[in-house]
Amino acid sequence: MPRILARVAALIAVLALLFGVPWWTIVGSPELPSALEVLGTIVFAAAAVAVPACMILGHGPWQRDLAAKIGDLSLGLIWLLFSLSVLGNVLRLVLAVSGVDSAAGIVSGVVLAAFAALAAYGMVEARRVPRLKELDVVIPRLGAGLDGLRFAIITDTHFGPLNRTKWSEKVVEVVNELDADVVAHAGDLADGSVAKRAQQVAPLGKVRAKLGKFYITGNHEYFGEAQAWLDHMRDLGWEPLHNRHLPVSQGGDTLVFAGIDDPTGTASGLPGHGPDLPAALDGVAASTPVVLLAHQPKQVKQAAEAGIDLQISGHTHGGQIWPFHLLVRLDQPVLAGLSRHGERTQLYTSRGTGFWGPPLRVFAPSEITLLTLRNSK
């Protein structure tokens, strides 16, 4: 009981902060007519109750898609409005100290204008077909026969309450135009059951790759049907790298693609789930270069200890909605891009191909990634 009460108290405190700061910034302006102040207070109070209710109905045991759509969008908008309100109040203090009259009214107008512009931009950015990000990655141990291998990556598609079947088809078109040797999906495929999301995922069955298509679980699979998604992706022609590896060969040289589960799998209660890097690398010769699919960037610590050549991760979404990236960095060592860890290991962290929850991306554009693997610069 004390733990439940503590969680309820924490939720109330977070909601009070998220909605209270924007309310004070916008509705609390002394220039605002009293009637609008009352109306604004009612709107903020109702939203503070509705948002958590919709999130629970949408993402809890009931899985109501309509509630999820309302809750997700509202959560993203209030986060953005809260962030802008914090900056607005810094401006408000500066103007007040400078002796500017009507500082509160000016700040209220600036915050609302910035909010409207960024919300519109964020919704367009989230729903667009991701931009292509191309990068050469040098793996010194890569054999000459594999030099130039084209490796396409999608991740964090998060097919969910919003039906994005057409978007899924367009993503597949872009991936197929890359003429990649290998394609990987690095987890967080969908939110919900296979039965509910199969239509949106179906276009992935048309993805083409010359040497292999690989898939791993992210943390969100473990909020639903992780094993069912592994089985379904196999049915669509993808190889699930569930703590296992598969080699690809070309020109007499071999490169191993290995995959491990998301750490969430350990507590999922599913037998055999949870990251097991030794099992994934079992039988791999020490001289063979390895590309590891691991959903979360922080899994690179173990990868570096094992001498992995390249780890591919997603999970961060690049922060998705500014300035949430500041909180993401408290949990993950890298936000996006290519980074080096230890003497041998490199990590590429994708900002993700889709979005989770709020259909917004603010200063964190989505991506489809094409890595060209080289054995020298």
Contacts in CASP RR format, 6 or more apart in sequence:
PFRMAT RR
TARGET T0000
AUTHOR 0000-0000-0000
METHOD contacts of the structure
MODEL  1
MPRILARVAALIAVLALLFGVPWWTIVGSPELPSALEVLGTIVFAAAAVA
VPACMILGHGPWQRDLAAKIGDLSLGLIWLLFSLSVLGNVLRLVLAVSGV
DSAAGIVSGVVLAAFAALAAYGMVEARRVPRLKELDVVIPRLGAGLDGLR
FAIITDTHFGPLNRTKWSEKVVEVVNELDADVVAHAGDLADGSVAKRAQQ
VAPLGKVRAKLGKFYITGNHEYFGEAQAWLDHMRDLGWEPLHNRHLPVSQ
GGDTLVFAGIDDPTGTASGLPGHGPDLPAALDGVAASTPVVLLAHQPKQV
KQAAEAGIDLQISGHTHGGQIWPFHLLVRLDQPVLAGLSRHGERTQLYTS
RGTGFWGPPLRVFAPSEITLLTLRNSK
11 52 0 8 1.000
15 48 0 8 1.000
15 51 0 8 1.000
15 52 0 8 1.000
16 48 0 8 1.000
17 82 0 8 1.000
18 48 0 8 1.000
18 78 0 8 1.000
18 79 0 8 1.000
18 82 0 8 1.000
19 44 0 8 1.000
19 45 0 8 1.000
19 47 0 8 1.000
19 48 0 8 1.000
19 78 0 8 1.000
19 82 0 8 1.000
20 44 0 8 1.000
21 82 0 8 1.000
21 85 0 8 1.000
21 86 0 8 1.000
21 89 0 8 1.000
22 44 0 8 1.000
22 78 0 8 1.000
22 81 0 8 1.000
22 82 0 8 1.000
22 85 0 8 1.000
22 111 0 8 1.000
23 40 0 8 1.000
23 41 0 8 1.000
23 44 0 8 1.000
24 85 0 8 1.000
25 85 0 8 1.000
25 88 0 8 1.000
25 89 0 8 1.000
25 92 0 8 1.000
25 107 0 8 1.000
25 108 0 8 1.000
25 111 0 8 1.000
26 40 0 8 1.000
26 85 0 8 1.000
26 108 0 8 1.000
26 111 0 8 1.000
26 112 0 8 1.000
27 36 0 8 1.000
27 37 0 8 1.000
27 40 0 8 1.000
27 41 0 8 1.000
27 44 0 8 1.000
28 37 0 8 1.000
28 104 0 8 1.000
28 108 0 8 1.000
29 104 0 8 1.000
29 105 0 8 1.000
29 107 0 8 1.000
29 108 0 8 1.000
30 104 0 8 1.000
31 102 0 8 1.000
31 104 0 8 1.000
31 105 0 8 1.000
31 108 0 8 1.000
32 105 0 8 1.000
32 108 0 8 1.000
47 74 0 8 1.000
47 78 0 8 1.000
50 70 0 8 1.000
50 71 0 8 1.000
50 74 0 8 1.000
51 71 0 8 1.000
51 74 0 8 1.000
51 75 0 8 1.000
51 78 0 8 1.000
53 67 0 8 1.000
54 67 0 8 1.000
54 68 0 8 1.000
54 70 0 8 1.000
54 71 0 8 1.000
54 74 0 8 1.000
55 67 0 8 1.000
55 68 0 8 1.000
55 71 0 8 1.000
55 72 0 8 1.000
55 75 0 8 1.000
56 62 0 8 1.000
57 64 0 8 1.000
57 67 0 8 1.000
57 68 0 8 1.000
58 64 0 8 1.000
58 65 0 8 1.000
58 67 0 8 1.000
58 68 0 8 1.000
58 71 0 8 1.000
58 161 0 8 1.000
59 68 0 8 1.000
59 191 0 8 1.000
59 223 0 8 1.000
63 192 0 8 1.000
63 193 0 8 1.000
63 196 0 8 1.000
65 160 0 8 1.000
65 161 0 8 1.000
65 196 0 8 1.000
66 161 0 8 1.000
68 160 0 8 1.000
68 161 0 8 1.000
68 357 0 8 1.000
69 161 0 8 1.000
69 162 0 8 1.000
72 161 0 8 1.000
72 357 0 8 1.000
72 358 0 8 1.000
72 359 0 8 1.000
73 358 0 8 1.000
73 359 0 8 1.000
73 360 0 8 1.000
75 357 0 8 1.000
75 358 0 8 1.000
76 321 0 8 1.000
76 357 0 8 1.000
76 358 0 8 1.000
76 360 0 8 1.000
77 119 0 8 1.000
77 358 0 8 1.000
77 360 0 8 1.000
79 321 0 8 1.000
79 324 0 8 1.000
79 358 0 8 1.000
80 115 0 8 1.000
80 118 0 8 1.000
80 119 0 8 1.000
80 321 0 8 1.000
80 322 0 8 1.000
80 360 0 8 1.000
80 362 0 8 1.000
81 111 0 8 1.000
81 115 0 8 1.000
83 322 0 8 1.000
83 323 0 8 1.000
84 111 0 8 1.000
84 114 0 8 1.000
84 115 0 8 1.000
84 118 0 8 1.000
85 111 0 8 1.000
87 111 0 8 1.000
88 107 0 8 1.000
88 110 0 8 1.000
88 111 0 8 1.000
89 107 0 8 1.000
91 107 0 8 1.000
91 110 0 8 1.000
92 103 0 8 1.000
92 104 0 8 1.000
92 107 0 8 1.000
95 103 0 8 1.000
95 106 0 8 1.000
95 107 0 8 1.000
96 103 0 8 1.000
100 106 0 8 1.000
118 362 0 8 1.000
119 360 0 8 1.000
121 362 0 8 1.000
122 321 0 8 1.000
122 360 0 8 1.000
122 361 0 8 1.000
122 362 0 8 1.000
123 359 0 8 1.000
123 360 0 8 1.000
125 360 0 8 1.000
125 361 0 8 1.000
125 362 0 8 1.000
125 365 0 8 1.000
125 366 0 8 1.000
126 354 0 8 1.000
126 355 0 8 1.000
126 358 0 8 1.000
126 359 0 8 1.000
126 360 0 8 1.000
126 361 0 8 1.000
126 366 0 8 1.000
127 164 0 8 1.000
127 167 0 8 1.000
127 359 0 8 1.000
128 366 0 8 1.000
129 167 0 8 1.000
129 170 0 8 1.000
129 171 0 8 1.000
129 174 0 8 1.000
130 171 0 8 1.000
130 174 0 8 1.000
130 352 0 8 1.000
130 353 0 8 1.000
130 354 0 8 1.000
130 365 0 8 1.000
130 366 0 8 1.000
130 367 0 8 1.000
130 368 0 8 1.000
131 365 0 8 1.000
131 366 0 8 1.000
131 367 0 8 1.000
131 368 0 8 1.000
132 174 0 8 1.000
132 178 0 8 1.000
132 367 0 8 1.000
132 368 0 8 1.000
132 369 0 8 1.000
132 370 0 8 1.000
133 367 0 8 1.000
133 368 0 8 1.000
133 369 0 8 1.000
133 370 0 8 1.000
134 369 0 8 1.000
134 370 0 8 1.000
134 371 0 8 1.000
134 372 0 8 1.000
135 338 0 8 1.000
135 348 0 8 1.000
135 369 0 8 1.000
135 370 0 8 1.000
135 371 0 8 1.000
135 372 0 8 1.000
136 371 0 8 1.000
136 372 0 8 1.000
136 373 0 8 1.000
136 374 0 8 1.000
137 310 0 8 1.000
137 338 0 8 1.000
137 346 0 8 1.000
137 348 0 8 1.000
137 371 0 8 1.000
137 372 0 8 1.000
137 373 0 8 1.000
137 374 0 8 1.000
138 374 0 8 1.000
138 375 0 8 1.000
138 376 0 8 1.000
138 377 0 8 1.000
139 289 0 8 1.000
139 309 0 8 1.000
139 310 0 8 1.000
139 346 0 8 1.000
139 373 0 8 1.000
139 374 0 8 1.000
139 375 0 8 1.000
140 375 0 8 1.000
140 376 0 8 1.000
141 287 0 8 1.000
141 289 0 8 1.000
141 309 0 8 1.000
141 375 0 8 1.000
142 149 0 8 1.000
142 253 0 8 1.000
142 255 0 8 1.000
142 289 0 8 1.000
142 309 0 8 1.000
142 373 0 8 1.000
142 374 0 8 1.000
142 375 0 8 1.000
143 253 0 8 1.000
143 255 0 8 1.000
143 289 0 8 1.000
143 375 0 8 1.000
144 251 0 8 1.000
144 253 0 8 1.000
144 375 0 8 1.000
145 250 0 8 1.000
145 251 0 8 1.000
145 252 0 8 1.000
145 253 0 8 1.000
146 248 0 8 1.000
146 250 0 8 1.000
146 251 0 8 1.000
146 253 0 8 1.000
146 254 0 8 1.000
146 255 0 8 1.000
146 373 0 8 1.000
146 375 0 8 1.000
147 373 0 8 1.000
147 374 0 8 1.000
147 375 0 8 1.000
147 376 0 8 1.000
148 372 0 8 1.000
148 373 0 8 1.000
148 374 0 8 1.000
149 181 0 8 1.000
149 182 0 8 1.000
149 211 0 8 1.000
149 250 0 8 1.000
149 255 0 8 1.000
149 372 0 8 1.000
149 373 0 8 1.000
150 178 0 8 1.000
150 179 0 8 1.000
150 180 0 8 1.000
150 181 0 8 1.000
150 182 0 8 1.000
150 370 0 8 1.000
150 371 0 8 1.000
150 372 0 8 1.000
151 180 0 8 1.000
151 181 0 8 1.000
151 182 0 8 1.000
151 183 0 8 1.000
151 184 0 8 1.000
151 291 0 8 1.000
151 370 0 8 1.000
151 371 0 8 1.000
151 372 0 8 1.000
151 373 0 8 1.000
152 175 0 8 1.000
152 178 0 8 1.000
152 180 0 8 1.000
152 182 0 8 1.000
152 183 0 8 1.000
152 184 0 8 1.000
152 209 0 8 1.000
152 368 0 8 1.000
152 369 0 8 1.000
152 370 0 8 1.000
152 371 0 8 1.000
153 183 0 8 1.000
153 184 0 8 1.000
153 185 0 8 1.000
153 186 0 8 1.000
153 312 0 8 1.000
153 348 0 8 1.000
153 350 0 8 1.000
153 368 0 8 1.000
153 369 0 8 1.000
153 370 0 8 1.000
153 371 0 8 1.000
154 171 0 8 1.000
154 175 0 8 1.000
154 183 0 8 1.000
154 184 0 8 1.000
154 185 0 8 1.000
154 186 0 8 1.000
154 350 0 8 1.000
154 352 0 8 1.000
154 353 0 8 1.000
154 368 0 8 1.000
154 369 0 8 1.000
155 184 0 8 1.000
155 185 0 8 1.000
155 186 0 8 1.000
155 187 0 8 1.000
155 188 0 8 1.000
155 295 0 8 1.000
155 312 0 8 1.000
155 313 0 8 1.000
155 314 0 8 1.000
155 315 0 8 1.000
155 350 0 8 1.000
155 352 0 8 1.000
155 353 0 8 1.000
156 186 0 8 1.000
156 187 0 8 1.000
156 188 0 8 1.000
156 314 0 8 1.000
156 315 0 8 1.000
156 317 0 8 1.000
156 350 0 8 1.000
156 352 0 8 1.000
156 353 0 8 1.000
156 354 0 8 1.000
156 355 0 8 1.000
156 356 0 8 1.000
157 168 0 8 1.000
157 171 0 8 1.000
157 185 0 8 1.000
157 188 0 8 1.000
157 189 0 8 1.000
157 190 0 8 1.000
157 201 0 8 1.000
157 353 0 8 1.000
157 354 0 8 1.000
158 188 0 8 1.000
158 189 0 8 1.000
158 190 0 8 1.000
158 191 0 8 1.000
158 220 0 8 1.000
158 354 0 8 1.000
158 355 0 8 1.000
158 356 0 8 1.000
158 357 0 8 1.000
159 168 0 8 1.000
159 189 0 8 1.000
159 190 0 8 1.000
159 191 0 8 1.000
159 197 0 8 1.000
159 200 0 8 1.000
159 201 0 8 1.000
160 190 0 8 1.000
160 191 0 8 1.000
160 192 0 8 1.000
160 196 0 8 1.000
160 197 0 8 1.000
160 200 0 8 1.000
161 191 0 8 1.000
162 359 0 8 1.000
163 199 0 8 1.000
163 200 0 8 1.000
164 200 0 8 1.000
165 199 0 8 1.000
165 200 0 8 1.000
165 202 0 8 1.000
165 203 0 8 1.000
168 200 0 8 1.000
168 201 0 8 1.000
168 202 0 8 1.000
168 203 0 8 1.000
168 204 0 8 1.000
169 203 0 8 1.000
171 203 0 8 1.000
171 353 0 8 1.000
171 368 0 8 1.000
172 203 0 8 1.000
172 204 0 8 1.000
172 205 0 8 1.000
172 206 0 8 1.000
172 207 0 8 1.000
174 368 0 8 1.000
175 183 0 8 1.000
175 207 0 8 1.000
175 368 0 8 1.000
176 206 0 8 1.000
176 207 0 8 1.000
176 208 0 8 1.000
178 370 0 8 1.000
179 210 0 8 1.000
180 208 0 8 1.000
180 209 0 8 1.000
180 210 0 8 1.000
180 370 0 8 1.000
181 209 0 8 1.000
181 210 0 8 1.000
181 211 0 8 1.000
181 212 0 8 1.000
181 248 0 8 1.000
181 250 0 8 1.000
182 209 0 8 1.000
182 210 0 8 1.000
182 211 0 8 1.000
182 212 0 8 1.000
182 213 0 8 1.000
182 214 0 8 1.000
182 248 0 8 1.000
182 257 0 8 1.000
183 207 0 8 1.000
183 208 0 8 1.000
183 209 0 8 1.000
183 212 0 8 1.000
183 213 0 8 1.000
183 214 0 8 1.000
184 213 0 8 1.000
184 214 0 8 1.000
184 215 0 8 1.000
184 216 0 8 1.000
184 257 0 8 1.000
184 293 0 8 1.000
184 312 0 8 1.000
185 204 0 8 1.000
185 214 0 8 1.000
185 215 0 8 1.000
185 216 0 8 1.000
185 233 0 8 1.000
185 238 0 8 1.000
186 216 0 8 1.000
186 218 0 8 1.000
186 293 0 8 1.000
186 294 0 8 1.000
186 295 0 8 1.000
186 312 0 8 1.000
186 313 0 8 1.000
186 314 0 8 1.000
186 350 0 8 1.000
187 215 0 8 1.000
187 216 0 8 1.000
187 217 0 8 1.000
187 218 0 8 1.000
187 220 0 8 1.000
187 221 0 8 1.000
187 262 0 8 1.000
187 295 0 8 1.000
187 314 0 8 1.000
188 218 0 8 1.000
188 219 0 8 1.000
188 220 0 8 1.000
188 221 0 8 1.000
188 295 0 8 1.000
188 314 0 8 1.000
188 315 0 8 1.000
188 356 0 8 1.000
189 201 0 8 1.000
189 215 0 8 1.000
189 217 0 8 1.000
189 218 0 8 1.000
189 220 0 8 1.000
189 221 0 8 1.000
189 229 0 8 1.000
189 233 0 8 1.000
190 197 0 8 1.000
190 200 0 8 1.000
190 201 0 8 1.000
190 220 0 8 1.000
190 221 0 8 1.000
190 229 0 8 1.000
191 197 0 8 1.000
191 220 0 8 1.000
191 223 0 8 1.000
191 356 0 8 1.000
191 357 0 8 1.000
192 223 0 8 1.000
192 224 0 8 1.000
192 225 0 8 1.000
193 224 0 8 1.000
193 225 0 8 1.000
193 228 0 8 1.000
194 201 0 8 1.000
194 225 0 8 1.000
194 228 0 8 1.000
194 229 0 8 1.000
194 232 0 8 1.000
198 232 0 8 1.000
201 232 0 8 1.000
201 233 0 8 1.000
201 236 0 8 1.000
202 236 0 8 1.000
204 233 0 8 1.000
204 236 0 8 1.000
204 238 0 8 1.000
205 236 0 8 1.000
205 237 0 8 1.000
205 238 0 8 1.000
207 213 0 8 1.000
207 238 0 8 1.000
211 248 0 8 1.000
211 250 0 8 1.000
212 239 0 8 1.000
212 246 0 8 1.000
212 248 0 8 1.000
212 257 0 8 1.000
213 237 0 8 1.000
213 238 0 8 1.000
213 239 0 8 1.000
214 238 0 8 1.000
214 239 0 8 1.000
214 240 0 8 1.000
214 241 0 8 1.000
214 246 0 8 1.000
214 257 0 8 1.000
214 259 0 8 1.000
214 293 0 8 1.000
215 230 0 8 1.000
215 233 0 8 1.000
215 238 0 8 1.000
215 239 0 8 1.000
215 240 0 8 1.000
215 241 0 8 1.000
216 240 0 8 1.000
216 241 0 8 1.000
216 242 0 8 1.000
216 259 0 8 1.000
216 260 0 8 1.000
216 261 0 8 1.000
216 262 0 8 1.000
216 293 0 8 1.000
216 294 0 8 1.000
216 295 0 8 1.000
217 226 0 8 1.000
217 229 0 8 1.000
217 230 0 8 1.000
217 242 0 8 1.000
217 261 0 8 1.000
217 262 0 8 1.000
217 265 0 8 1.000
217 273 0 8 1.000
217 295 0 8 1.000
218 261 0 8 1.000
218 262 0 8 1.000
218 264 0 8 1.000
218 295 0 8 1.000
218 296 0 8 1.000
218 315 0 8 1.000
219 262 0 8 1.000
219 263 0 8 1.000
219 264 0 8 1.000
219 265 0 8 1.000
219 295 0 8 1.000
219 296 0 8 1.000
219 315 0 8 1.000
220 356 0 8 1.000
221 229 0 8 1.000
221 230 0 8 1.000
221 262 0 8 1.000
222 262 0 8 1.000
222 264 0 8 1.000
222 265 0 8 1.000
222 268 0 8 1.000
222 270 0 8 1.000
222 273 0 8 1.000
223 264 0 8 1.000
226 261 0 8 1.000
226 265 0 8 1.000
226 268 0 8 1.000
226 270 0 8 1.000
226 273 0 8 1.000
227 270 0 8 1.000
227 273 0 8 1.000
230 240 0 8 1.000
230 242 0 8 1.000
231 240 0 8 1.000
233 240 0 8 1.000
234 240 0 8 1.000
239 246 0 8 1.000
241 257 0 8 1.000
241 258 0 8 1.000
241 259 0 8 1.000
241 260 0 8 1.000
241 280 0 8 1.000
241 293 0 8 1.000
242 259 0 8 1.000
242 261 0 8 1.000
242 273 0 8 1.000
243 259 0 8 1.000
243 260 0 8 1.000
243 261 0 8 1.000
243 272 0 8 1.000
243 274 0 8 1.000
243 275 0 8 1.000
243 276 0 8 1.000
243 277 0 8 1.000
243 279 0 8 1.000
243 280 0 8 1.000
244 258 0 8 1.000
244 259 0 8 1.000
244 279 0 8 1.000
244 280 0 8 1.000
245 256 0 8 1.000
245 257 0 8 1.000
245 258 0 8 1.000
245 259 0 8 1.000
245 280 0 8 1.000
245 281 0 8 1.000
245 284 0 8 1.000
245 290 0 8 1.000
246 256 0 8 1.000
246 257 0 8 1.000
247 254 0 8 1.000
247 255 0 8 1.000
247 256 0 8 1.000
247 257 0 8 1.000
247 288 0 8 1.000
248 254 0 8 1.000
248 255 0 8 1.000
248 256 0 8 1.000
248 257 0 8 1.000
249 255 0 8 1.000
254 288 0 8 1.000
255 288 0 8 1.000
255 289 0 8 1.000
255 290 0 8 1.000
255 291 0 8 1.000
255 373 0 8 1.000
256 284 0 8 1.000
256 288 0 8 1.000
256 289 0 8 1.000
256 290 0 8 1.000
256 291 0 8 1.000
257 290 0 8 1.000
257 291 0 8 1.000
257 293 0 8 1.000
258 277 0 8 1.000
258 280 0 8 1.000
258 281 0 8 1.000
258 284 0 8 1.000
258 290 0 8 1.000
258 291 0 8 1.000
258 292 0 8 1.000
258 293 0 8 1.000
258 308 0 8 1.000
259 280 0 8 1.000
259 292 0 8 1.000
259 293 0 8 1.000
259 294 0 8 1.000
260 274 0 8 1.000
260 275 0 8 1.000
260 276 0 8 1.000
260 277 0 8 1.000
260 280 0 8 1.000
260 292 0 8 1.000
260 293 0 8 1.000
260 294 0 8 1.000
260 299 0 8 1.000
261 273 0 8 1.000
261 274 0 8 1.000
261 275 0 8 1.000
261 276 0 8 1.000
262 274 0 8 1.000
262 275 0 8 1.000
262 295 0 8 1.000
262 296 0 8 1.000
263 274 0 8 1.000
263 275 0 8 1.000
263 296 0 8 1.000
263 299 0 8 1.000
264 274 0 8 1.000
265 273 0 8 1.000
265 274 0 8 1.000
265 275 0 8 1.000
266 273 0 8 1.000
266 274 0 8 1.000
266 275 0 8 1.000
268 274 0 8 1.000
275 294 0 8 1.000
275 299 0 8 1.000
275 302 0 8 1.000
277 292 0 8 1.000
277 302 0 8 1.000
277 303 0 8 1.000
277 306 0 8 1.000
280 292 0 8 1.000
281 290 0 8 1.000
281 306 0 8 1.000
284 290 0 8 1.000
289 309 0 8 1.000
290 307 0 8 1.000
290 308 0 8 1.000
290 309 0 8 1.000
290 310 0 8 1.000
291 308 0 8 1.000
291 309 0 8 1.000
291 310 0 8 1.000
291 311 0 8 1.000
291 312 0 8 1.000
292 303 0 8 1.000
292 308 0 8 1.000
292 310 0 8 1.000
292 311 0 8 1.000
292 312 0 8 1.000
293 311 0 8 1.000
293 312 0 8 1.000
294 300 0 8 1.000
294 303 0 8 1.000
294 311 0 8 1.000
294 312 0 8 1.000
294 313 0 8 1.000
295 313 0 8 1.000
295 314 0 8 1.000
295 315 0 8 1.000
296 313 0 8 1.000
296 314 0 8 1.000
296 315 0 8 1.000
296 332 0 8 1.000
297 311 0 8 1.000
297 313 0 8 1.000
297 314 0 8 1.000
297 315 0 8 1.000
297 316 0 8 1.000
297 332 0 8 1.000
297 333 0 8 1.000
297 334 0 8 1.000
297 347 0 8 1.000
297 349 0 8 1.000
298 331 0 8 1.000
298 332 0 8 1.000
298 333 0 8 1.000
299 311 0 8 1.000
299 313 0 8 1.000
300 311 0 8 1.000
300 313 0 8 1.000
300 333 0 8 1.000
300 334 0 8 1.000
300 341 0 8 1.000
300 345 0 8 1.000
300 347 0 8 1.000
301 333 0 8 1.000
301 341 0 8 1.000
303 311 0 8 1.000
303 341 0 8 1.000
303 345 0 8 1.000
303 347 0 8 1.000
304 341 0 8 1.000
304 342 0 8 1.000
304 344 0 8 1.000
304 345 0 8 1.000
307 344 0 8 1.000
307 345 0 8 1.000
308 344 0 8 1.000
308 345 0 8 1.000
309 344 0 8 1.000
309 345 0 8 1.000
309 346 0 8 1.000
310 345 0 8 1.000
310 346 0 8 1.000
310 347 0 8 1.000
310 348 0 8 1.000
310 373 0 8 1.000
311 345 0 8 1.000
311 346 0 8 1.000
311 347 0 8 1.000
311 348 0 8 1.000
312 347 0 8 1.000
312 348 0 8 1.000
312 350 0 8 1.000
313 334 0 8 1.000
313 347 0 8 1.000
313 348 0 8 1.000
313 349 0 8 1.000
313 350 0 8 1.000
314 349 0 8 1.000
314 350 0 8 1.000
314 351 0 8 1.000
314 352 0 8 1.000
315 332 0 8 1.000
315 349 0 8 1.000
316 325 0 8 1.000
316 328 0 8 1.000
316 332 0 8 1.000
316 334 0 8 1.000
316 335 0 8 1.000
316 336 0 8 1.000
316 349 0 8 1.000
316 351 0 8 1.000
317 328 0 8 1.000
317 351 0 8 1.000
317 352 0 8 1.000
317 354 0 8 1.000
317 355 0 8 1.000
317 356 0 8 1.000
317 361 0 8 1.000
317 364 0 8 1.000
318 325 0 8 1.000
318 328 0 8 1.000
318 335 0 8 1.000
318 336 0 8 1.000
318 351 0 8 1.000
318 352 0 8 1.000
318 364 0 8 1.000
319 325 0 8 1.000
319 328 0 8 1.000
319 335 0 8 1.000
319 351 0 8 1.000
319 364 0 8 1.000
320 355 0 8 1.000
320 356 0 8 1.000
320 358 0 8 1.000
320 360 0 8 1.000
320 361 0 8 1.000
320 362 0 8 1.000
320 364 0 8 1.000
321 358 0 8 1.000
321 360 0 8 1.000
321 361 0 8 1.000
321 362 0 8 1.000
321 364 0 8 1.000
322 362 0 8 1.000
322 363 0 8 1.000
322 364 0 8 1.000
325 335 0 8 1.000
325 364 0 8 1.000
328 335 0 8 1.000
329 335 0 8 1.000
332 349 0 8 1.000
333 339 0 8 1.000
333 341 0 8 1.000
334 347 0 8 1.000
334 349 0 8 1.000
335 349 0 8 1.000
336 349 0 8 1.000
336 350 0 8 1.000
336 351 0 8 1.000
336 364 0 8 1.000
337 348 0 8 1.000
337 349 0 8 1.000
337 350 0 8 1.000
338 346 0 8 1.000
338 347 0 8 1.000
338 348 0 8 1.000
339 346 0 8 1.000
339 347 0 8 1.000
339 349 0 8 1.000
340 346 0 8 1.000
340 347 0 8 1.000
341 347 0 8 1.000
348 369 0 8 1.000
348 371 0 8 1.000
350 367 0 8 1.000
350 369 0 8 1.000
351 364 0 8 1.000
351 365 0 8 1.000
351 366 0 8 1.000
351 367 0 8 1.000
352 366 0 8 1.000
352 367 0 8 1.000
353 366 0 8 1.000
353 367 0 8 1.000
353 368 0 8 1.000
354 366 0 8 1.000
355 361 0 8 1.000
355 366 0 8 1.000
END
